């Protein structure tokens, strides 16, 4: 059980200056503009090649794990 605090919070002058000097965030772009910028894609051939390589490696790793699992169960059930 906690007792109610009767102390008042004290803010030092340096903290007060820092909060006063802290800039307000810039106005966010409208929702439509934000969505348009977010979904813009660049047609970088290096990026496309890298993405295809990542996809191929992911498929290869899934197939490899499946093959290893099949071999494990084949040996296990003999």
CNS distance restraints for C-alpha pairs under 8 A (distance, minus, plus):
assign (resid  11 and name CA) (resid  15 and name CA) 6.57 0.50 0.50
assign (resid  11 and name CA) (resid  16 and name CA) 6.71 0.50 0.50
assign (resid  12 and name CA) (resid  16 and name CA) 6.40 0.50 0.50
assign (resid  13 and name CA) (resid  17 and name CA) 6.17 0.50 0.50
assign (resid  14 and name CA) (resid  18 and name CA) 6.23 0.50 0.50
assign (resid  15 and name CA) (resid  19 and name CA) 6.21 0.50 0.50
assign (resid  16 and name CA) (resid  20 and name CA) 6.10 0.50 0.50
assign (resid  17 and name CA) (resid  21 and name CA) 6.06 0.50 0.50
assign (resid  18 and name CA) (resid  22 and name CA) 6.13 0.50 0.50
assign (resid  29 and name CA) (resid  33 and name CA) 6.17 0.50 0.50
assign (resid  29 and name CA) (resid  34 and name CA) 5.90 0.50 0.50
assign (resid  30 and name CA) (resid  34 and name CA) 6.12 0.50 0.50
assign (resid  31 and name CA) (resid  35 and name CA) 6.12 0.50 0.50
assign (resid  32 and name CA) (resid  36 and name CA) 6.25 0.50 0.50
assign (resid  33 and name CA) (resid  37 and name CA) 6.26 0.50 0.50
assign (resid  34 and name CA) (resid  38 and name CA) 6.12 0.50 0.50
assign (resid  35 and name CA) (resid  39 and name CA) 6.30 0.50 0.50
assign (resid  36 and name CA) (resid  40 and name CA) 6.34 0.50 0.50
assign (resid  43 and name CA) (resid  47 and name CA) 7.85 0.50 0.50
assign (resid  43 and name CA) (resid  48 and name CA) 7.56 0.50 0.50
assign (resid  44 and name CA) (resid  48 and name CA) 6.37 0.50 0.50
assign (resid  45 and name CA) (resid  49 and name CA) 6.11 0.50 0.50
assign (resid  46 and name CA) (resid  50 and name CA) 6.11 0.50 0.50
assign (resid  47 and name CA) (resid  51 and name CA) 6.07 0.50 0.50
assign (resid  48 and name CA) (resid  52 and name CA) 6.17 0.50 0.50
assign (resid  49 and name CA) (resid  53 and name CA) 6.14 0.50 0.50
assign (resid  50 and name CA) (resid  54 and name CA) 6.17 0.50 0.50
assign (resid  51 and name CA) (resid  55 and name CA) 6.19 0.50 0.50
assign (resid  52 and name CA) (resid  56 and name CA) 6.10 0.50 0.50
assign (resid  53 and name CA) (resid  57 and name CA) 6.06 0.50 0.50
assign (resid  54 and name CA) (resid  58 and name CA) 6.11 0.50 0.50
assign (resid  55 and name CA) (resid  59 and name CA) 6.28 0.50 0.50
assign (resid  56 and name CA) (resid  60 and name CA) 6.07 0.50 0.50
assign (resid  57 and name CA) (resid  61 and name CA) 6.02 0.50 0.50
assign (resid  58 and name CA) (resid  62 and name CA) 6.27 0.50 0.50
assign (resid  59 and name CA) (resid  63 and name CA) 6.22 0.50 0.50
assign (resid  60 and name CA) (resid  64 and name CA) 6.02 0.50 0.50
assign (resid  61 and name CA) (resid  65 and name CA) 6.12 0.50 0.50
assign (resid  62 and name CA) (resid  66 and name CA) 6.16 0.50 0.50
assign (resid  63 and name CA) (resid  67 and name CA) 6.12 0.50 0.50
assign (resid  64 and name CA) (resid  68 and name CA) 6.12 0.50 0.50
assign (resid  65 and name CA) (resid  69 and name CA) 6.07 0.50 0.50
assign (resid  66 and name CA) (resid  70 and name CA) 6.17 0.50 0.50
assign (resid  67 and name CA) (resid  71 and name CA) 6.21 0.50 0.50
assign (resid  68 and name CA) (resid  72 and name CA) 6.10 0.50 0.50
assign (resid  69 and name CA) (resid  73 and name CA) 6.23 0.50 0.50
assign (resid  70 and name CA) (resid  74 and name CA) 6.06 0.50 0.50
assign (resid  71 and name CA) (resid  75 and name CA) 6.17 0.50 0.50
assign (resid  72 and name CA) (resid  76 and name CA) 5.97 0.50 0.50
assign (resid  73 and name CA) (resid  77 and name CA) 5.95 0.50 0.50
assign (resid  74 and name CA) (resid  78 and name CA) 6.52 0.50 0.50
